[in-house]
Amino acid sequence: MVVLLILRQKIVPPVLRFHTSIFLLIEGVIIWILGLSLWIYTIYFMRSAFFDKTLLTTGPFTFVRHPMYSGIYVMLTGMGVLFFSYPWFLIMLFFIPIWYVNCRIEEKQMTGIHGKKYLEYKKKTGMFFPKFS
């Protein structure tokens, strides 16, 4: 994938190329790695819940109800910084309402499966960002 991104630098218009600032390149890679780490950690943590349908309220789910989406958005933000591309951020803005609706559907399903227990969990945690209250 890295090789394809580097080769793409020669083909694509300047607006979609890596930024020339080493600071932004390093910052973008760090943000991307943090998002990837959260995403992988969430998948690893969810592996047992796929089979036994338990409500996860620990690990990454202690802080947010949808840590997988949060990880994806952090990764995408890192890519936007890495490429320093405003079209990338416009694409991200396009997907926010789509993923929000998808998460609301998932939450209705979780409420149907876990009932009051999920509603209590929902009060304590934020959807994508930690709730500080």
Steps between C-alpha positions, in 0.01 A plus 500: 500500500782742583660427163171581325467826692854601405447406133177694505698811592639500146160462331242700696447876497694703759192549721494125579874448557684462828574832662864609481521605866677230700307614810165439330618167363607381845184638661280330239675165546470522880129587484442220247684247720297606806175450307616165363600390851157591641328322211708181538463504880122532463481211253718286725285588800176424313597153381314313776188718487431393142418151622346540844323835438614653830484872558853638503546783750871460571817559301448759227124484567556654843535841338291494180224283358650484151880488537541329163351800318706734720815311399407521133445875525832551676668297224327705231601823674860379502477430126358849445793654687744273320373611160403848630199475274180697545303264267584219743337692785197579283459128433521435875230763562281319247530173694425643846120499459506160330695339785290685758180352356664158484601526867147599599369188326760289684397659830134413439606140438713499816208639700282221362756238602617637837210726602540707816862396545595664170298814576690542828830449319390752238441766767856462631696498174525722196425380152835581336675712762534440874230659714639723773218555747 
